[in-house]
Amino acid sequence: MAATEVSPARAGTRGRPDAPRTRPPRTFEQANRRLKWAMLTPALLFVGLMIVFPLAFTLNLSLTDAFGAVNADKRHIGLQNFLDALGDTRRFWPAARRTVVFTVGAVVLETVLGLALAMLMRKPFRGMRLVRTVLIIPLLATPVAIGVLWLLILDPTNGIANHLLAGVGLPRQEFLGSVSQSLPVLMLIDVWQWTPMMTLLLLAGLTTLPEEPEEAALVDGANAWQRFRHVILPMLAPTLATALVLRAVDALKTFDILYATKGAGGGSDFEVETLNVYAYGLTFDYQEYGLAAAVLVLFTLFIIGVVVLLRRRGGRKNG
């Protein structure tokens, strides 16, 4: 049998297990993946720095007795600021209660009204563009401007609201000048401003729903309420859950309209003082920087808890 000939190129490498292998060419997917992370890394680092540094600074400040100036000499006192805040039944806990009441009341009304308006605008009708344009007008102004506008409208003496009430024989109201009426009135102002956003979010979700399930329910004899309750609402649940989370977090952080209408402390009797307004007062009115930082940390944990709770409830409903 003739011996098998070996080419000169292979003769030098046969029998050498450590011979280098030819590296496969880089694929387009690998290059695209590396390019993607190379492009995203600066933005991720910037966002991470802008989030991590303030949180770390606030957390460190909350463990000190900082007073008078942030850069003044201070000493670490552990969790004393948190204990002082949680033990404050005069300002902290009433502010927390008002925060919850304001958020729940405003978000529930905005969701109900927003869903109703979205259902009305689901089908095309004459003048729909005009209605949508008018609907988003409250979203165009800043909360401070809206607060000043409603201060003029609800002025107890010269406001147009009391003139309208007097015209129909109803007694004049104090509105924002009343300790008992201030928080409900501000909730209604928030509803007036942010219901359009809920409407647009839910309307966007409604326009993406398939029509076949509703048509099948109509053929089976389901009325309008049954189609909404058992067909449309379950399909809209993911969009509704997302809109609720976004609006609830935003309502929890409401500050500017409260401060613009009621000033420091949320009024003479702290009647609209939420946790945001309380922390602002501790910082800029009393220079209690350590205590204010502790309140903000507790407030952040509270917001995270609300988000987790809403997401879990939304996930159970979707499941």
GIMOGI-V974408 format. One record per pair of residues at least 24 apart in sequence whose ideal C-beta (glycine too) atoms are under 7 Angstrom apart, sorted by the first residue. I is the first residue (numbers start at 1). J is the second residue. D is the distance in Angstrom with one decimal. If there is no record, write none. Layout:
BEGIN
I_J_D + I_J_D
END
This chain:
BEGIN
58_293_4.9 + 58_296_5.8 + 58_297_6.3 + 59_297_6.0 + 61_289_6.1 + 61_290_6.0 + 61_293_4.0 + 62_290_6.3 + 62_293_3.8 + 62_294_4.0 + 62_297_5.1 + 64_290_4.9 + 65_290_5.3 + 66_289_4.0 + 66_290_4.2 + 67_287_5.9 + 67_288_6.1 + 67_289_6.5 + 67_290_6.8 + 68_287_5.1 + 70_289_5.5 + 81_290_5.1 + 81_291_5.0 + 81_294_3.6 + 82_294_4.9 + 82_298_6.8 + 84_291_6.2 + 85_291_6.4 + 85_294_5.2 + 85_295_5.3 + 85_298_6.2 + 91_270_6.8 + 91_278_6.0 + 92_278_6.8 + 92_295_6.9 + 94_270_6.9 + 95_273_5.0 + 95_274_5.6 + 95_275_5.1 + 95_278_4.3 + 96_275_5.9 + 98_183_6.4 + 98_272_6.6 + 98_273_6.4 + 98_274_5.2 + 99_252_6.4 + 99_274_4.3 + 99_275_4.9 + 101_183_6.9 + 102_183_6.5 + 102_187_5.8 + 102_251_6.9 + 102_254_6.8 + 102_274_6.2 + 103_248_6.1 + 103_251_4.4 + 103_252_5.1 + 105_187_4.8 + 106_187_4.9 + 106_190_4.5 + 106_191_5.7 + 106_251_5.2 + 107_244_6.8 + 107_247_5.4 + 107_248_5.2 + 107_251_5.4 + 109_191_4.7 + 110_191_5.4 + 110_194_5.5 + 110_195_4.8 + 110_198_4.8 + 110_247_6.2 + 111_198_5.9 + 111_244_6.4 + 113_191_7.0 + 113_195_4.8 + 114_195_5.3 + 114_198_3.0 + 114_199_4.3 + 114_202_5.5 + 115_202_5.4 + 117_199_4.4 + 118_199_5.2 + 118_202_4.0 + 118_203_4.1 + 118_206_5.6 + 121_203_5.9 + 122_203_7.0 + 122_206_5.0 + 135_196_4.8 + 135_199_6.4 + 136_196_5.2 + 138_192_5.9 + 138_193_4.5 + 138_196_5.8 + 139_196_5.5 + 139_197_6.1 + 143_256_4.3 + 143_257_4.2 + 143_260_6.9 + 144_256_5.3 + 144_260_4.6 + 146_189_6.9 + 146_193_5.8 + 146_257_6.3 + 147_257_4.6 + 147_260_3.3 + 147_261_4.5 + 148_260_6.3 + 150_189_5.3 + 150_261_6.9 + 151_176_6.6 + 151_261_5.8 + 154_185_6.8 + 176_261_5.6 + 176_262_7.0 + 179_267_6.9 + 179_269_5.0 + 179_271_4.6 + 182_262_6.5 + 182_267_6.0 + 182_271_4.9 + 182_272_5.1 + 183_271_6.3 + 183_272_5.2 + 186_257_6.8 + 186_258_6.4 + 186_261_6.6 + 186_272_5.8 + 189_257_6.7 + 190_251_6.8 + 190_254_6.7 + 190_257_6.9 + 194_247_6.6 + 198_243_5.8 + 198_247_6.1 + 201_239_6.9 + 201_243_4.3 + 202_239_6.4 + 202_240_6.7 + 202_243_6.1 + 205_236_5.4 + 205_239_3.0 + 206_236_6.5 + 209_235_5.1 + 209_236_6.7 + 237_317_5.2 + 237_318_5.4 + 238_318_5.7 + 241_310_7.0 + 241_314_3.0 + 244_310_5.9 + 245_307_6.0 + 245_310_5.0 + 245_311_6.5 + 248_306_6.1 + 248_310_6.3 + 249_303_6.2 + 249_307_6.3 + 252_303_5.5 + 252_306_6.7 + 255_280_6.8 + 275_299_4.7
END
